[in-house]
Structure formats: C-alpha cells, structure tokens
Amino acid sequence: MAKIIWSDLAKEHLRKIDSYISEGSPFYSIIFIDRLIASVEKIGVFPKCGRRVPEFGKDNLREIFFHKYRIVYLIDDDTVKVLAIVHGAMDIIKKRKRERWEFK
C-alpha cells in the first residue's frame, strides 16, 4: 500500500470545498468531505487506478474524479502525493499556472 501525502494546497482546496458546501448544509458537507477523503484512500491501494491527466501527459501524474471534482495526484515510488482538487468546470492548465502544485 502506498503512503498518501496531501500537499498544503490540496488541504486548502479541501477546506474551501468544505466551507462552500457547509454554507448550504453543514451536515452534507461532513458526508461529502468524508467520502472524498475515502476515495483518495483507495488510491493508496491502487495508485494507477486513476487516469493520466490528459492536459499534462505525464504517466505518473494521475487523477480520479469525485462528483464534479478532479483529484490530481503524483505517483512517486511508494508514495501518492495529492497535489490539488480542481472543480471540473475550471481550466486545469490555468489553475496550475496560478498555483504551486509542489511539496515541501
């Protein structure tokens, strides 16, 4: 099983999604975030289950989908690094240029 590491940026994306959903329904927000995290945990078992991110074309840069969100991650040996959570309606290339998808 691969170790899963969340970037600070991905954690911030998660907080913003939680905040947005909780404005309408705090209860649903808890369920949504729990399920999103559970979907990421599955990547630890099968790191290559996600598709290659077509906009970037790198074999180790993958994504899974959860509702309308693209969860972008990097496979690095026995580690899965969650880089970002991007709404499907957003231009992922522009988002990547505006943000730093890196790890410390």
N, C-alpha and C positions, 0 to 999 in steps of 0.2 A: 504494500500500500504506500502510495506517495504521500509525502508530507505536504499539507496545504498551508500556504502563507498568503495573507491578504496584504496588499500594498496599502499605504496610508490613504492614497487616492480612492481605492476601491472601498475602503471603510467609510470614507467621506461620502461617496456615492450612495452607499447603503443607508447612511444616516439621513441623507437628503430624501431618498425614496421613502423611508420610514416617516419622516416629518410630513411629507406631502400627503401620503395616504392617511396618516393619523388625523389630518385636518378634517377629513370626511368621516373616518371611522377608526378610532383608536383600537378597537377590538380586531377589525380586519387587518390593520397594519401589523399587529403582532403575528397573526397567522401567516400573512404574506411574507414577511421577513423570515420567519422560521422556515417556511417552505423553500424560499430562495436559498437560504444557507444550506438546507438539506440537499438541494440539487447540486450545490457546489461540492458538498462532501462526497457525492457519488463519483466525482472526477478523481478523487484520491484513489479509488479502486480501479477505475478505468480511465487513465489520463488521456488516452487518444480517442475517447468516445465522442468528443466534440469535433466539429468540422474545422478545417483550416479557415482562418479569416480571409475571405476572398479578396478583400481590398489590399491586403499586405502580402499574401502569397508565401508566407514562411511556414514550413512544416511544423515547427514547434510552437507557433502562435495559433491558438485554437479558441473556439467559442462554443458555448452552449446557450440555449435560449430558455428563458423563464418568462412566461407570459409575453409581454412586449419588450422585454429587456434582453440584451446581448451581454453575456458574462464572458469577458475576454481574459484568457489566461495563457501563461507561458509554461511549457514543459521544460524543465531543466534537470536532467538526470532523474533522481528520485524525489523531485520537488515540483509541485504545481504552484505557480505564483499567480494569484488573481490580480490582474492589472487594473481592470475597470469594469463598471457596469454601465452600459450605454443604452438609452431608450432606442428602440428600433427605428423610430422616425427621424433620429438625428443622423447627420453625416458623420460617420465614424472617422473619416480621414481628417476633417476639420477639427473634430473633438480631440483627436490625438495630437494635432498640431498645437492646440490651445493648452493642453495639459501635459504633465510629465508622467508618462507611464513607466516609472522606474522604481527600483527598490534601493533602500539604504543599506 
